[in-house]
């Protein structure tokens, strides 16, 4: 079992992308290993008028003992629904996502063919404090 943790090192601003660092199990499909990564992400709706948010970064995976480029693109449909294409440095994984408050669920096509699901709950941090404080 591998730990999963993300740290928002820098919040996104109007001019600066967000910087996120983290760790998780190695790529989807590897039988073992840990991954350590850092990404930059930016919501480009203000600049493009489109609800898109790309991210790019680097990941080091212990299963193959190598550094690889990673990235993806999110497309927002509504406040709660979005699509995301993830590139893990080897394969692409399209996802449909639903979120509400601290909860998120995803349908994923691993390597564009094998279906899967994901559910997560966030805790701590500023997002929770902003939601509790109200509008």
Secondary structure, 3 states (H helix, E strand, C coil): CCCCEEEEEECCCCCCCEEEEEEEECCCCCCCCEEEEEEEEEECHHHHCCCEEEEEEEEEECCCCEEEEEEEEEEECCCCEEEEEEECCCCEEEEEEEEECCEEEEEEEECCCEEEEEEEECCCHHHHHHHHHCC
